[in-house]
């Protein structure tokens, strides 16, 4: 990807997984508009958190025009980016896609489930550079949105000026800290804190059992890349590769089955 040195001349598409009415999307709109006046929005009509990189293939997609450059869609974050780039904006595609700002972090294995990351991944697959942004918080009502809004524009400018490979997306997580308490920026590898190992069993009023997926694991995070960076008060930047091939294993298999 060629570096984007002058974002003021760029067209930016923003999306998310928390829905068109999400507070984080409004924050991201302000961030994007501080970079360029050419900002487009295509977001799910309702919250689609945890949708991952899923597509809607068994029912129609209905884009709704809310304003001149603002749309909602009855689909997933992946659908949103695909419809925006290949349909709504097909005559003049975006130069950059920003996804978020997610209500909560997308760290470790979260990236495999996150609709926020999936929107950025879909843009990457379509050849448009993309950045996913997430704001950590301990209580949603007290989420420090001013942290993402304060640091976001400068960070996006800096990363875009550097550029990154075409099959890579950038994942940025802001810590649960006030602006003055952020310790800096830390490039980090993807950590691990798997969800879904604990289930909470409850019963509805008619006595029928149901399950909630339990909380994420937090033990053993002291050496866990992006997790530790955010816990320590840093903004974590993690480049994610859409090619999941493990080269060493592929080389071993190639030697085994070499003709």
JOPE-V879178 format. One record per helix or strand. SS is the DSSP state (@ for helix, = for strand). FROM is the first residue (numbers start at 0). LEN is the number of residues. If there is no record, write none. Layout:
SS|FROM|LEN, SS|FROM|LEN
This chain:
@|6|3, =|11|4, @|22|11, =|38|6, =|62|5, =|69|4, @|76|12, =|95|8, @|109|4, @|114|11, =|129|6, @|139|3, @|144|18, =|167|7, @|178|3, =|183|4, =|198|5, =|208|5, @|224|7, =|233|8, @|246|10
